Amino acid sequence: MYTKTLLSLAIASMGAMPAIAKDPYSKPNNSWITLSGTVESVSPDRFLLDYGDGMINVEMDSPGGSKSGYKLVKGDKVSVSGAIDNDLFEKTTIEASSVYVESLGTNFYASAIDDEDPMLVSITTPVAVSKTVVAGKVTSVDGREFTVDAGPTKITVDTSEMAYNPMDDKGFQKIEKGQRVSVAGTLDHDFFSGRELMASTIITLSPMVGS
């Protein structure tokens, strides 16, 4: 199970919600999934997601409580990213890392650490055509760029095409060295300038944890 602190990040422009046809019940335990659908019901620490071809419970601390600053309600259109939890004696669920609420243009996210696997690992998975997600620790910041240590490699993230500046002191988010982040965007395959990710969205997974 995940230990989560629910936070919220206002994304100025998220674009279209990813609509990826997937069967979460066919996925192996701990595999990563992004699933879009409609909230069918809300209860403490979870909600029921209707993803079109079926329904699945999504677990996330206080999805309808004051910690998030917003209460999910039936009918909300959302996009969920997280890990499949299909332990032998429990019904299959999604342990949410983030929940994007279309009507708000806002991403509610959890700083999630699996009690059985406390290491934050790099995850690369398509959330839309030509999109890549990279998770890791921010090792340096320079202007509107920062570097993420994503395990076997370091990737430069360019935020210049985002609708807001996540590097400044304005708004809900400021990217700083030592934070753990998840970045979605398009990879620039210019090998002469190194691997660069043109960011479309950034989620702060944890505060600074040291340099």
C-alpha positions as CSV (number, residue, x, y, z in Angstrom):
1,M,0.0,0.0,0.0
2,Y,1.0,3.6,-0.5
3,T,1.6,6.3,2.2
4,K,0.4,9.5,0.6
5,T,0.1,13.1,1.3
6,L,-2.4,14.6,-1.0
7,L,-1.4,17.8,-2.7
8,S,-2.7,19.9,-5.5
9,L,-1.1,21.6,-8.5
10,A,-3.0,24.0,-10.8
11,I,-2.0,23.3,-14.3
12,A,-2.6,26.3,-16.5
13,S,-2.9,24.2,-19.7
14,M,-3.0,20.4,-19.8
15,G,-4.4,20.0,-23.3
16,A,-6.6,17.1,-24.1
17,M,-7.0,14.4,-21.5
18,P,-5.3,11.1,-22.6
19,A,-7.8,8.6,-23.8
20,I,-6.0,5.3,-23.9
21,A,-8.1,2.1,-24.1
22,K,-6.8,-0.3,-21.5
23,D,-8.0,-3.2,-19.4
24,P,-6.6,-2.5,-15.9
25,Y,-7.6,-6.0,-14.7
26,S,-5.2,-7.6,-17.3
27,K,-2.2,-5.7,-16.0
28,P,0.3,-7.3,-13.7
29,N,0.7,-6.1,-10.1
30,N,2.7,-2.9,-9.7
31,S,2.5,-2.1,-13.5
32,W,2.0,1.6,-14.4
33,I,-1.2,2.7,-16.1
34,T,-2.9,5.9,-17.2
35,L,-6.7,5.6,-17.4
36,S,-9.4,8.2,-18.2
37,G,-13.0,8.0,-17.3
38,T,-15.8,9.4,-15.1
39,V,-16.2,9.3,-11.3
40,E,-19.1,7.0,-10.5
41,S,-18.9,7.3,-6.7
42,V,-16.7,8.6,-3.9
43,S,-15.8,7.2,-0.5
44,P,-13.0,7.8,2.0
45,D,-9.6,7.2,0.5
46,R,-11.0,5.9,-2.8
47,F,-13.4,6.5,-5.7
48,L,-15.0,4.3,-8.3
49,L,-13.9,5.1,-11.9
50,D,-16.0,4.2,-14.9
51,Y,-13.4,3.9,-17.7
52,G,-15.9,3.0,-20.4
53,D,-15.3,-0.7,-20.7
54,G,-15.8,-1.3,-16.9
55,M,-15.2,0.1,-13.5
56,I,-12.3,0.0,-11.1
57,N,-11.6,1.4,-7.6
58,V,-8.9,4.1,-7.4
59,E,-7.2,4.5,-4.0
60,M,-5.9,8.0,-3.0
61,D,-5.8,9.7,0.4
62,S,-8.9,11.8,0.9
63,P,-10.2,12.1,-2.7
64,G,-13.3,13.8,-1.4
65,G,-11.8,15.5,1.6
66,S,-10.4,18.9,2.6
67,K,-6.8,17.8,2.2
68,S,-7.1,18.2,-1.6
69,G,-9.0,21.5,-1.5
70,Y,-11.6,19.9,-3.8
71,K,-14.2,17.2,-3.3
72,L,-14.5,14.8,-6.2
73,V,-18.2,14.2,-7.1
74,K,-20.0,11.7,-9.3
75,G,-19.8,12.8,-12.9
76,D,-16.3,14.4,-12.7
77,K,-14.2,13.5,-15.8
78,V,-10.7,12.5,-14.7
79,S,-7.5,11.0,-15.8
80,V,-5.7,8.7,-13.3
81,S,-2.0,7.7,-13.4
82,G,-0.8,5.2,-10.9
83,A,0.2,1.6,-10.2
84,I,-2.0,-1.5,-10.4
85,D,-2.5,-3.2,-7.0
86,N,-3.8,-6.8,-7.5
87,D,-2.6,-8.5,-4.3
88,L,-3.9,-12.0,-4.0
89,F,-6.4,-11.4,-1.2
90,E,-7.6,-8.0,-2.4
91,K,-9.6,-6.8,-5.3
92,T,-7.7,-5.1,-8.1
93,T,-7.3,-1.3,-7.6
94,I,-5.2,1.5,-8.9
95,E,-2.9,3.2,-6.4
96,A,-3.1,6.7,-7.8
97,S,-0.1,8.9,-8.2
98,S,-2.1,11.7,-9.8
99,V,-5.7,12.5,-10.7
100,Y,-6.4,15.2,-13.3
101,V,-9.8,16.8,-13.0
102,E,-10.9,18.0,-16.5
103,S,-13.4,20.6,-15.3
104,L,-10.9,22.3,-13.0
105,G,-7.8,22.0,-15.3
106,T,-6.1,20.8,-12.1
107,N,-3.9,17.9,-11.2
108,F,-4.3,16.5,-7.7
109,Y,-1.4,14.3,-6.8
110,A,0.1,12.1,-4.1
111,S,3.6,12.0,-2.9
112,A,3.5,8.3,-2.9
113,I,6.0,5.9,-1.4
114,D,5.3,2.2,-1.5
115,D,5.8,0.7,2.0
116,E,7.3,-2.4,0.5
117,D,9.5,-0.6,-2.0
118,P,10.5,2.8,-0.8
119,M,12.8,3.7,-3.7
120,L,11.4,6.1,-6.2
121,V,12.1,4.7,-9.6
122,S,12.2,6.2,-13.0
123,I,9.0,5.5,-15.0
124,T,8.8,6.0,-18.8
125,T,5.3,5.4,-20.2
126,P,3.4,7.0,-23.1
127,V,0.4,9.0,-21.9
128,A,-0.4,10.2,-25.4
129,V,1.1,9.9,-28.9
130,S,4.8,11.0,-28.8
131,K,4.6,11.7,-25.1
132,T,7.1,10.5,-22.5
133,V,6.9,10.5,-18.7
134,V,10.1,10.7,-16.7
135,A,10.4,10.6,-12.9
136,G,13.4,11.4,-10.8
137,K,15.4,13.9,-8.7
138,V,16.1,17.4,-9.8
139,T,19.9,17.8,-9.7
140,S,20.4,21.3,-11.2
141,V,18.3,24.3,-12.2
142,D,19.2,26.9,-14.8
143,G,16.7,29.5,-16.1
144,R,13.8,27.7,-17.6
145,E,15.6,24.4,-17.7
146,F,16.5,21.8,-15.1
147,T,18.1,18.4,-15.0
148,V,16.5,15.2,-13.7
149,D,18.4,12.1,-12.6
150,A,16.2,9.4,-13.9
151,G,18.3,6.4,-12.8
152,P,20.5,5.2,-15.7
153,T,20.6,8.6,-17.3
154,K,20.2,12.3,-16.7
155,I,17.7,14.3,-18.8
156,T,17.5,18.1,-19.4
157,V,13.9,19.4,-19.1
158,D,13.0,22.5,-21.0
159,T,9.9,24.3,-19.6
160,S,9.9,27.2,-22.2
161,E,6.8,25.8,-24.0
162,M,4.7,25.5,-20.9
163,A,1.8,28.0,-20.5
164,Y,3.2,29.0,-17.1
165,N,6.8,29.2,-15.6
166,P,7.3,26.5,-13.0
167,M,10.7,27.9,-12.2
168,D,9.6,31.3,-10.9
169,D,8.2,32.4,-7.5
170,K,4.6,32.8,-8.8
171,G,1.8,30.3,-8.5
172,F,1.6,26.9,-6.7
173,Q,4.8,25.5,-8.1
174,K,8.5,26.2,-8.1
175,I,11.0,23.6,-9.3
176,E,14.1,23.5,-7.1
177,K,17.2,21.3,-6.7
178,G,16.5,18.2,-4.6
179,Q,12.8,17.8,-5.4
180,R,11.5,14.6,-7.0
181,V,9.3,15.3,-10.0
182,S,7.4,13.6,-12.7
183,V,7.6,15.3,-16.1
184,A,5.5,14.6,-19.2
185,G,6.5,15.9,-22.6
186,T,8.2,15.2,-25.9
187,L,11.8,14.0,-26.2
188,D,14.1,15.9,-28.4
189,H,16.4,13.4,-30.2
190,D,19.2,15.9,-30.9
191,F,22.1,13.8,-29.7
192,F,24.5,16.6,-30.2
193,S,22.9,18.7,-27.5
194,G,22.0,15.6,-25.3
195,R,18.7,14.2,-24.3
196,E,16.1,16.9,-23.7
197,L,12.5,16.7,-22.8
198,M,10.2,19.5,-23.8
199,A,7.8,19.6,-20.8
200,S,4.1,19.9,-21.1
201,T,3.2,19.1,-17.5
202,I,5.3,18.7,-14.3
203,I,4.2,17.1,-11.1
204,T,6.2,17.7,-7.9
205,L,6.2,14.3,-6.1
206,S,8.1,15.5,-3.0
207,P,9.7,18.6,-1.5
208,M,13.5,19.0,-1.5
209,V,15.3,16.0,-0.1
210,G,18.8,17.3,-0.1
211,S,21.3,17.9,-2.9
